[in-house]
Amino acid sequence: MAAEKTQATAGKAAIRNQIEENLKRVYETVLQEPVPGRFAELLAQLRAQEQEAGR
C-alpha cells in the first residue's frame, strides 16, 4: 500500500511538472507576439496624456 501511495504521489508530481512546462511554453510564445495595433495606439495615447499632465 505504501508503494502505491509513492507511485501515485510520483505520478501527480509528474503531471504537475508537465502542466508547468506547458504553461511556461505557452507564456513564452505569447511574450514573443507583437502588441496588437489597437493596444499600441491606446498605449501611445496614454503616454501622450501623461506627458501633457506632467507639464
PDB file as gemmi writes it, atoms N, CA and C in Angstrom:
CRYST1    1.000    1.000    1.000  90.00  90.00  90.00 P 1                      
ATOM      1  N   MET A   1       0.821  -1.186   0.000  1.00  0.00           N  
ATOM      2  CA  MET A   1       0.000   0.000   0.000  1.00  0.00           C  
ATOM      3  C   MET A   1       0.872   1.260   0.000  1.00  0.00           C  
ATOM      4  N   ALA A   2       1.946   1.283   0.735  1.00  0.00           N  
ATOM      5  CA  ALA A   2       2.848   2.439   0.774  1.00  0.00           C  
ATOM      6  C   ALA A   2       3.467   2.668  -0.599  1.00  0.00           C  
ATOM      7  N   ALA A   3       3.792   1.573  -1.284  1.00  0.00           N  
ATOM      8  CA  ALA A   3       4.378   1.694  -2.622  1.00  0.00           C  
ATOM      9  C   ALA A   3       3.375   2.316  -3.586  1.00  0.00           C  
ATOM     10  N   GLU A   4       2.099   1.966  -3.436  1.00  0.00           N  
ATOM     11  CA  GLU A   4       1.062   2.535  -4.296  1.00  0.00           C  
ATOM     12  C   GLU A   4       0.933   4.043  -4.063  1.00  0.00           C  
ATOM     13  N   LYS A   5       1.009   4.462  -2.798  1.00  0.00           N  
ATOM     14  CA  LYS A   5       0.926   5.886  -2.488  1.00  0.00           C  
ATOM     15  C   LYS A   5       2.135   6.623  -3.062  1.00  0.00           C  
ATOM     16  N   THR A   6       3.295   6.002  -2.973  1.00  0.00           N  
ATOM     17  CA  THR A   6       4.506   6.616  -3.511  1.00  0.00           C  
ATOM     18  C   THR A   6       4.390   6.771  -5.023  1.00  0.00           C  
ATOM     19  N   GLN A   7       3.876   5.745  -5.688  1.00  0.00           N  
ATOM     20  CA  GLN A   7       3.696   5.807  -7.139  1.00  0.00           C  
ATOM     21  C   GLN A   7       2.657   6.868  -7.507  1.00  0.00           C  
ATOM     22  N   ALA A   8       1.587   6.937  -6.739  1.00  0.00           N  
ATOM     23  CA  ALA A   8       0.555   7.932  -7.007  1.00  0.00           C  
ATOM     24  C   ALA A   8       1.113   9.341  -6.816  1.00  0.00           C  
ATOM     25  N   THR A   9       1.885   9.521  -5.758  1.00  0.00           N  
ATOM     26  CA  THR A   9       2.493  10.826  -5.498  1.00  0.00           C  
ATOM     27  C   THR A   9       3.459  11.189  -6.615  1.00  0.00           C  
ATOM     28  N   ALA A  10       4.249  10.240  -7.046  1.00  0.00           N  
ATOM     29  CA  ALA A  10       5.197  10.487  -8.143  1.00  0.00           C  
ATOM     30  C   ALA A  10       4.449  10.795  -9.432  1.00  0.00           C  
ATOM     31  N   GLY A  11       3.342  10.107  -9.664  1.00  0.00           N  
ATOM     32  CA  GLY A  11       2.539  10.356 -10.860  1.00  0.00           C  
ATOM     33  C   GLY A  11       1.946  11.752 -10.852  1.00  0.00           C  
ATOM     34  N   LYS A  12       1.441  12.168  -9.698  1.00  0.00           N  
ATOM     35  CA  LYS A  12       0.878  13.516  -9.579  1.00  0.00           C  
ATOM     36  C   LYS A  12       1.953  14.578  -9.784  1.00  0.00           C  
ATOM     37  N   ALA A  13       3.129  14.320  -9.239  1.00  0.00           N  
ATOM     38  CA  ALA A  13       4.229  15.270  -9.404  1.00  0.00           C  
ATOM     39  C   ALA A  13       4.626  15.373 -10.871  1.00  0.00           C  
ATOM     40  N   ALA A  14       4.637  14.258 -11.569  1.00  0.00           N  
ATOM     41  CA  ALA A  14       4.985  14.258 -12.988  1.00  0.00           C  
ATOM     42  C   ALA A  14       3.952  15.045 -13.793  1.00  0.00           C  
ATOM     43  N   ILE A  15       2.688  14.870 -13.444  1.00  0.00           N  
ATOM     44  CA  ILE A  15       1.622  15.602 -14.133  1.00  0.00           C  
ATOM     45  C   ILE A  15       1.751  17.095 -13.864  1.00  0.00           C  
ATOM     46  N   ARG A  16       2.005  17.458 -12.613  1.00  0.00           N  
ATOM     47  CA  ARG A  16       2.187  18.877 -12.270  1.00  0.00           C  
ATOM     48  C   ARG A  16       3.365  19.470 -13.036  1.00  0.00           C  
ATOM     49  N   ASN A  17       4.446  18.728 -13.116  1.00  0.00           N  
ATOM     50  CA  ASN A  17       5.624  19.208 -13.848  1.00  0.00           C  
ATOM     51  C   ASN A  17       5.318  19.401 -15.324  1.00  0.00           C  
ATOM     52  N   GLN A  18       4.563  18.473 -15.906  1.00  0.00           N  
ATOM     53  CA  GLN A  18       4.202  18.595 -17.323  1.00  0.00           C  
ATOM     54  C   GLN A  18       3.309  19.802 -17.556  1.00  0.00           C  
ATOM     55  N   ILE A  19       2.352  20.025 -16.663  1.00  0.00           N  
ATOM     56  CA  ILE A  19       1.481  21.193 -16.771  1.00  0.00           C  
ATOM     57  C   ILE A  19       2.313  22.465 -16.662  1.00  0.00           C  
ATOM     58  N   GLU A  20       3.217  22.495 -15.700  1.00  0.00           N  
ATOM     59  CA  GLU A  20       4.073  23.664 -15.511  1.00  0.00           C  
ATOM     60  C   GLU A  20       4.894  23.955 -16.764  1.00  0.00           C  
ATOM     61  N   GLU A  21       5.489  22.933 -17.345  1.00  0.00           N  
ATOM     62  CA  GLU A  21       6.295  23.110 -18.557  1.00  0.00           C  
ATOM     63  C   GLU A  21       5.438  23.614 -19.714  1.00  0.00           C  
ATOM     64  N   ASN A  22       4.231  23.069 -19.859  1.00  0.00           N  
ATOM     65  CA  ASN A  22       3.347  23.510 -20.937  1.00  0.00           C  
ATOM     66  C   ASN A  22       2.932  24.965 -20.746  1.00  0.00           C  
ATOM     67  N   LEU A  23       2.617  25.355 -19.521  1.00  0.00           N  
ATOM     68  CA  LEU A  23       2.242  26.741 -19.252  1.00  0.00           C  
ATOM     69  C   LEU A  23       3.406  27.689 -19.546  1.00  0.00           C  
ATOM     70  N   LYS A  24       4.608  27.301 -19.155  1.00  0.00           N  
ATOM     71  CA  LYS A  24       5.785  28.126 -19.440  1.00  0.00           C  
ATOM     72  C   LYS A  24       5.982  28.285 -20.940  1.00  0.00           C  
ATOM     73  N   ARG A  25       5.804  27.190 -21.673  1.00  0.00           N  
ATOM     74  CA  ARG A  25       5.984  27.224 -23.125  1.00  0.00           C  
ATOM     75  C   ARG A  25       4.968  28.169 -23.768  1.00  0.00           C  
ATOM     76  N   VAL A  26       3.718  28.084 -23.346  1.00  0.00           N  
ATOM     77  CA  VAL A  26       2.681  28.960 -23.891  1.00  0.00           C  
ATOM     78  C   VAL A  26       2.979  30.410 -23.532  1.00  0.00           C  
ATOM     79  N   TYR A  27       3.364  30.658 -22.296  1.00  0.00           N  
ATOM     80  CA  TYR A  27       3.664  32.012 -21.849  1.00  0.00           C  
ATOM     81  C   TYR A  27       4.812  32.604 -22.664  1.00  0.00           C  
ATOM     82  N   GLU A  28       5.853  31.835 -22.885  1.00  0.00           N  
ATOM     83  CA  GLU A  28       6.992  32.313 -23.668  1.00  0.00           C  
ATOM     84  C   GLU A  28       6.573  32.625 -25.099  1.00  0.00           C  
ATOM     85  N   THR A  29       5.693  31.814 -25.659  1.00  0.00           N  
ATOM     86  CA  THR A  29       5.206  32.052 -27.014  1.00  0.00           C  
ATOM     87  C   THR A  29       4.430  33.358 -27.083  1.00  0.00           C  
ATOM     88  N   VAL A  30       3.588  33.591 -26.098  1.00  0.00           N  
ATOM     89  CA  VAL A  30       2.794  34.821 -26.068  1.00  0.00           C  
ATOM     90  C   VAL A  30       3.698  36.039 -25.921  1.00  0.00           C  
ATOM     91  N   LEU A  31       4.742  35.927 -25.141  1.00  0.00           N  
ATOM     92  CA  LEU A  31       5.665  37.052 -24.965  1.00  0.00           C  
ATOM     93  C   LEU A  31       6.342  37.450 -26.272  1.00  0.00           C  
ATOM     94  N   GLN A  32       6.496  36.506 -27.178  1.00  0.00           N  
ATOM     95  CA  GLN A  32       7.163  36.779 -28.448  1.00  0.00           C  
ATOM     96  C   GLN A  32       6.244  37.446 -29.464  1.00  0.00           C  
ATOM     97  N   GLU A  33       4.931  37.424 -29.202  1.00  0.00           N  
ATOM     98  CA  GLU A  33       3.987  38.018 -30.144  1.00  0.00           C  
ATOM     99  C   GLU A  33       4.012  39.539 -30.031  1.00  0.00           C  
ATOM    100  N   PRO A  34       3.833  40.221 -31.157  1.00  0.00           N  
ATOM    101  CA  PRO A  34       3.807  41.691 -31.100  1.00  0.00           C  
ATOM    102  C   PRO A  34       2.529  42.183 -30.426  1.00  0.00           C  
ATOM    103  N   VAL A  35       2.592  43.384 -29.908  1.00  0.00           N  
ATOM    104  CA  VAL A  35       1.420  44.002 -29.301  1.00  0.00           C  
ATOM    105  C   VAL A  35       0.446  44.341 -30.433  1.00  0.00           C  
ATOM    106  N   PRO A  36      -0.824  43.975 -30.305  1.00  0.00           N  
ATOM    107  CA  PRO A  36      -1.789  44.306 -31.367  1.00  0.00           C  
ATOM    108  C   PRO A  36      -1.845  45.817 -31.606  1.00  0.00           C  
ATOM    109  N   GLY A  37      -2.097  46.203 -32.840  1.00  0.00           N  
ATOM    110  CA  GLY A  37      -2.087  47.601 -33.241  1.00  0.00           C  
ATOM    111  C   GLY A  37      -2.974  48.495 -32.391  1.00  0.00           C  
ATOM    112  N   ARG A  38      -4.171  48.044 -32.097  1.00  0.00           N  
ATOM    113  CA  ARG A  38      -5.087  48.871 -31.309  1.00  0.00           C  
ATOM    114  C   ARG A  38      -4.538  49.109 -29.908  1.00  0.00           C  
ATOM    115  N   PHE A  39      -3.942  48.103 -29.301  1.00  0.00           N  
ATOM    116  CA  PHE A  39      -3.341  48.273 -27.969  1.00  0.00           C  
ATOM    117  C   PHE A  39      -2.169  49.251 -28.031  1.00  0.00           C  
ATOM    118  N   ALA A  40      -1.372  49.153 -29.081  1.00  0.00           N  
ATOM    119  CA  ALA A  40      -0.231  50.066 -29.233  1.00  0.00           C  
ATOM    120  C   ALA A  40      -0.728  51.507 -29.357  1.00  0.00           C  
ATOM    121  N   GLU A  41      -1.824  51.694 -30.098  1.00  0.00           N  
ATOM    122  CA  GLU A  41      -2.400  53.034 -30.234  1.00  0.00           C  
ATOM    123  C   GLU A  41      -2.877  53.558 -28.876  1.00  0.00           C  
ATOM    124  N   LEU A  42      -3.560  52.721 -28.127  1.00  0.00           N  
ATOM    125  CA  LEU A  42      -4.054  53.126 -26.815  1.00  0.00           C  
ATOM    126  C   LEU A  42      -2.900  53.472 -25.874  1.00  0.00           C  
ATOM    127  N   LEU A  43      -1.846  52.678 -25.915  1.00  0.00           N  
ATOM    128  CA  LEU A  43      -0.676  52.960 -25.072  1.00  0.00           C  
ATOM    129  C   LEU A  43      -0.041  54.290 -25.455  1.00  0.00           C  
ATOM    130  N   ALA A  44       0.028  54.565 -26.749  1.00  0.00           N  
ATOM    131  CA  ALA A  44       0.595  55.840 -27.210  1.00  0.00           C  
ATOM    132  C   ALA A  44      -0.262  57.000 -26.726  1.00  0.00           C  
ATOM    133  N   GLN A  45      -1.574  56.836 -26.767  1.00  0.00           N  
ATOM    134  CA  GLN A  45      -2.475  57.886 -26.285  1.00  0.00           C  
ATOM    135  C   GLN A  45      -2.286  58.121 -24.788  1.00  0.00           C  
ATOM    136  N   LEU A  46      -2.167  57.055 -24.039  1.00  0.00           N  
ATOM    137  CA  LEU A  46      -1.955  57.182 -22.599  1.00  0.00           C  
ATOM    138  C   LEU A  46      -0.639  57.880 -22.284  1.00  0.00           C  
ATOM    139  N   ARG A  47       0.406  57.531 -23.019  1.00  0.00           N  
ATOM    140  CA  ARG A  47       1.702  58.183 -22.804  1.00  0.00           C  
ATOM    141  C   ARG A  47       1.616  59.666 -23.116  1.00  0.00           C  
ATOM    142  N   ALA A  48       0.902  60.016 -24.195  1.00  0.00           N  
ATOM    143  CA  ALA A  48       0.750  61.426 -24.552  1.00  0.00           C  
ATOM    144  C   ALA A  48      -0.002  62.181 -23.466  1.00  0.00           C  
ATOM    145  N   GLN A  49      -1.041  61.562 -22.917  1.00  0.00           N  
ATOM    146  CA  GLN A  49      -1.809  62.206 -21.841  1.00  0.00           C  
ATOM    147  C   GLN A  49      -0.950  62.384 -20.591  1.00  0.00           C  
ATOM    148  N   GLU A  50      -0.134  61.396 -20.279  1.00  0.00           N  
ATOM    149  CA  GLU A  50       0.750  61.503 -19.113  1.00  0.00           C  
ATOM    150  C   GLU A  50       1.738  62.633 -19.298  1.00  0.00           C  
ATOM    151  N   GLN A  51       2.286  62.767 -20.495  1.00  0.00           N  
ATOM    152  CA  GLN A  51       3.245  63.844 -20.768  1.00  0.00           C  
ATOM    153  C   GLN A  51       2.581  65.211 -20.664  1.00  0.00           C  
ATOM    154  N   GLU A  52       1.359  65.322 -21.173  1.00  0.00           N  
ATOM    155  CA  GLU A  52       0.636  66.593 -21.102  1.00  0.00           C  
ATOM    156  C   GLU A  52       0.298  66.946 -19.661  1.00  0.00           C  
ATOM    157  N   ALA A  53      -0.066  65.956 -18.870  1.00  0.00           N  
ATOM    158  CA  ALA A  53      -0.419  66.190 -17.458  1.00  0.00           C  
ATOM    159  C   ALA A  53       0.812  66.565 -16.655  1.00  0.00           C  
ATOM    160  N   GLY A  54       1.974  66.089 -17.065  1.00  0.00           N  
ATOM    161  CA  GLY A  54       3.217  66.361 -16.364  1.00  0.00           C  
ATOM    162  C   GLY A  54       3.750  67.750 -16.625  1.00  0.00           C  
ATOM    163  N   ARG A  55       3.224  68.421 -17.592  1.00  0.00           N  
ATOM    164  CA  ARG A  55       3.727  69.767 -17.956  1.00  0.00           C  
ATOM    165  C   ARG A  55       3.068  70.831 -17.160  1.00  0.00           C  
TER     166      ARG A  55                                                      
END                                                                             
